[in-house]
Amino acid sequence: PIAAQSDEAVEILDALDAHGMRVTGIDRPRAFEDVRRVRVRQGELLLEVGAPPAFVYVAIDCALRIEQRGGYDPLDVPPWIPIGVTGVVRRAERNATVLVAEPGEVLMIPGELFVREWFRPYEESEIGDVLAAFAGHDGSAVPPH
C-alpha cells in the first residue's frame, strides 16, 4: 500500500504529471485508497486479451510490452505511462496483452477507483498548453492544427 500523505504519493503524482497525466485536484486519501506497488518479473503477464478491465497499471522502474491484436508490432511502454485506461473507462474487455519486458515495480490501481478518482481528461482549452509543454515550448502559443 501507498500512504496517501507520504512523500512517495507526492513523487508518484509528480511523475505522472510530468508524463502528461492530469493530476491537479486529486483527493490523495481517496485516490490512494487501494493502490498497490507491486514487484513484477520479466515475462510476467499483466493483462490478457479478453480479460475484464480490473486494473490500470503504471510501470515505475520497469518496461512493459503491449502485444496488440491484428498483426501490429508490439509496443514497448516506458515508465509512468498508465496502461489499461481505455478498458476501465469503457468497462470493456482487454484488447491487448501486456507483458513485463524488464523487471521492476508497477502501480496497480483498481479500475473502479481509477475511473472515480484518477481519470481527469484535459479540457479542450488546456490541450494546446499540454502539447506545447511536451514539445519544449513555453506554452504561450498553441501548436498549429
Solvent accessible surface area in square Angstrom, and as a share of the most:
residue,aa,sasa,rsa
1,P,126,0.79
2,I,8,0.04
3,A,66,0.51
4,A,19,0.15
5,Q,121,0.54
6,S,31,0.20
7,D,113,0.59
8,E,53,0.24
9,A,0,0.00
10,V,63,0.36
11,E,111,0.50
12,I,3,0.01
13,L,21,0.10
14,D,88,0.45
15,A,21,0.16
16,L,0,0.00
17,D,75,0.39
18,A,70,0.54
19,H,82,0.37
20,G,19,0.19
21,M,25,0.11
22,R,64,0.23
23,V,18,0.10
24,T,109,0.64
25,G,64,0.61
26,I,19,0.10
27,D,57,0.30
28,R,63,0.23
29,P,75,0.47
30,R,122,0.45
31,A,0,0.00
32,F,6,0.03
33,E,98,0.44
34,D,69,0.36
35,V,0,0.00
36,R,96,0.35
37,R,91,0.33
38,V,49,0.28
39,R,158,0.58
40,V,3,0.02
41,R,171,0.63
42,Q,127,0.57
43,G,50,0.49
44,E,55,0.25
45,L,84,0.42
46,L,25,0.12
47,L,17,0.08
48,E,94,0.42
49,V,50,0.29
50,G,36,0.35
51,A,32,0.24
52,P,100,0.63
53,P,31,0.20
54,A,54,0.42
55,F,63,0.26
56,V,0,0.00
57,Y,16,0.06
58,V,0,0.00
59,A,1,0.00
60,I,18,0.09
61,D,82,0.43
62,C,4,0.02
63,A,18,0.14
64,L,0,0.00
65,R,88,0.32
66,I,29,0.15
67,E,68,0.30
68,Q,63,0.28
69,R,137,0.50
70,G,72,0.69
71,G,77,0.74
72,Y,151,0.58
73,D,114,0.59
74,P,70,0.44
75,L,91,0.45
76,D,86,0.45
77,V,14,0.08
78,P,78,0.49
79,P,43,0.27
80,W,40,0.14
81,I,61,0.31
82,P,32,0.20
83,I,13,0.06
84,G,18,0.17
85,V,37,0.22
86,T,85,0.49
87,G,11,0.11
88,V,4,0.03
89,V,48,0.27
90,R,161,0.59
91,R,144,0.53
92,A,25,0.20
93,E,104,0.47
94,R,10,0.04
95,N,99,0.51
96,A,13,0.10
97,T,24,0.14
98,V,2,0.01
99,L,45,0.22
100,V,2,0.01
101,A,29,0.22
102,E,101,0.45
103,P,74,0.46
104,G,4,0.03
105,E,35,0.16
106,V,0,0.00
107,L,0,0.00
108,M,40,0.18
109,I,0,0.00
110,P,31,0.19
111,G,4,0.04
112,E,105,0.47
113,L,7,0.04
114,F,4,0.02
115,V,40,0.23
116,R,132,0.48
117,E,10,0.05
118,W,1,0.00
119,F,79,0.33
120,R,75,0.27
121,P,75,0.47
122,Y,67,0.25
123,E,102,0.46
124,E,157,0.70
125,S,100,0.65
126,E,52,0.23
127,I,78,0.40
128,G,10,0.10
129,D,74,0.39
130,V,33,0.19
131,L,97,0.48
132,A,1,0.00
133,A,68,0.53
134,F,118,0.49
135,A,67,0.52
136,G,68,0.65
137,H,118,0.53
138,D,124,0.64
139,G,18,0.17
140,S,96,0.62
141,A,67,0.52
142,V,97,0.56
143,P,40,0.25
144,P,130,0.82
145,H,223,0.99
